[in-house]
């Protein structure tokens, strides 16, 4: 679970180099909002840049990390930010299921409902 926690810290700090050092070169990340899967480190960077273009101060708060057995971790958290230009506040509780490979983030899928993240991992609230 510690690698996911450290990756979240790097994400919030906008430390792309540190974040990428914790990711497998073949990482796959599925965004719930866009319903799109980003593959590889370059696409992960493009995802983060795309979010930064439409959201200001985009970050993660109140993360809870749950061991989903083996190489999987569930992260329950709140996405927070403001619309770029509009300043409209955004705050939503979501969840993610992370899979590790060789101690690095390998697959991540975000769910707009925390219960869905738990169910995907075979866990309950």
N, C-alpha and C positions, 0 to 999 in steps of 0.2 A: 504494500500500500504506500510505502514511503516514496517510491518513484512517482506515483500519481500526484501525491501531495507536493513534491518538489516541482513537478511540471506545471501544476496550477500556480504555484508561486512565480515561476518564470513567465507564465502567460500573463498574470496580473502585472508583473513588472515590465512587460513588453520587451523582455530579454529573449529575442528570437534565437540567438546563438545558443544560449543555455537550454532553451526549450528543445531545439532540434537535437542537441547532444543527448537528450533523453528519449529520442524517438528512433525506432528501427527505420532503416533506409526505405523499407517497403511499407511504411505506415499507411493505414487506411482510416480515414475519419469521415463519418457520416453525419452531416448537419441535418437536424430535424426541421429547421425552418425552411431551408432550400430543398430538402429531400434530395441532396446531392452527396456523392461520395468523392472525397478528395484522396488521391493516391500519390504517395511519395512526398518527400520533404519539400520539393518546389511547390506542389499544389497546396500543401499545408500552409506555406508562407503566403500564397495567393489568397487562401481563405482568410487568414488573419488580416491581410491588407484590405480585402473586400469588406470585412466587418468594420475596420477602422474608417473606411470611406463613408459608411452610413451611420455609424454610431460613435459618439464621443464618450470618453471615459468608460469604455466597455470593460467590465471585469466580472469576476466570480466572487461571491460572498457566501459565508455560512456553509462551507463544504463539510459534508460528513462522508467518510470513506468506510465502506463495508467490504470485508473479505468475501468474495463470491466463489471461493474454493479454487485451488489450483493457481492458475496464472491470470485470474480475472478479479477485477475490483469494480464495485459500484460506487459512483460518486453522486451524492444528492446535494444540490446546491441552488443558489439563486443567481441568475444573470441580471446584471445591473448596468445601466448606461443611459445615455440621452441621444435622441435623434440628432444627427449632424445637421446643423443649420436651424432646425426647428427647436431644439432644446427640450423636446418632449421626453419626460422621464420614462424609462423602460425598466420593469422589474418583473421577473418571472421565475418561479420555482421549476426546475427541470432536473433531469437525472441523466447519467451517462454510464455506459458499461464499457470498461476498458479491458483489453486483453494484452498481456505482456508476452514478449518473446525475448529470451536471453537478457532479461532484466531491463528491457526498454519497452516503451509504448509501441504496440504493434497494430492494434485495432481499437477504434473508439466509435461509439454510436451514441448520439444524444437523443433523448426522448423528451417530448414536451410535457409528459406526465411522469412524475417520479415513480408511481406504481408500475408503469410500463418498464422502466429500467430495472426495477426489482424483479418483475416477472421474467424479463429476458434473461436474468441471471439465475432464475429458479429460487428466488428469495421472496419473503413476505415482509410487510411493514412491521 
